[in-house]
Amino acid sequence: MENSLKISLIQTDTIWESIDRNLDRIQRKTEKLGRDTDLILLPELFSTGFTMEAAKVAERMDGKAVTWMKERAGSMDCLVMGSLVIEENGFFYNRLVTVFPGGDILYYDKRHLFSYAGEDKVFTEGQQRLVFSYKGFRICPLICYDLRFPVWSRNTEDIDLLIYVANWPDARMNAWDTLLKARAIENLCYVAAVNRVGLDNNALNYTGHSAVYDAMGNTVMNLKTGEEAFGSVTIETSHIQQVRSQFRFLEDRDEFEIR
């Protein structure tokens, strides 16, 4: 059976630690999409920027940003996905929240915390990967630094679409572009990745390079470098089926356990 999924990437600047202003900015961008999408992807920590002041900006799962995501998912009849600073039981998480049109929520807590910036000193690492089904696609959402760890991304659960939401600085864009393509090729699946743009309060510059790759590593969509932008592309399960039937590489993958 052939299924299709229309993915929309929103590549936006982020106002430092200003939840209300960021939600207002992204609201205006999503309104331009209308109801013509199945999945909206927002960057990592889209409501605050990549701040380590977690206690200052953290919300709970019934806070402003999640409430806004639920409203958008319902009114636009699509999935809305992006990561937030979430506080739960006295711990802080970089949490990728997935909100369904009916209001149901799934989430993934970032496994690989960016020790280079001290993220591991502030946030608690996630312990489990999330894989879920939507409109005939098996989807695995991951966050930024996870991209550097291929074992965590490995296609062991019939994944059709890997998602990465990020705050990935311009200084390391070659790694971003290269690793996204590699994850698509080695896993024989689509990869959709959204990154922010602009200058943050740590004087780090971000230039986006948000893109979607097919199961052969070909670019099927990319957004304009260095500017706020959004775009959509439709992906098809028939492409994955064709590639995997011709190139049966996943059958030769190594078995392993993550501890």
Order of alpha helices (4+ residues) and beta strands (2+ residues): beta-alpha-beta-alpha-alpha-beta-beta-beta-alpha-beta-beta-alpha-beta-alpha-beta-beta-beta-beta-beta-beta-alpha
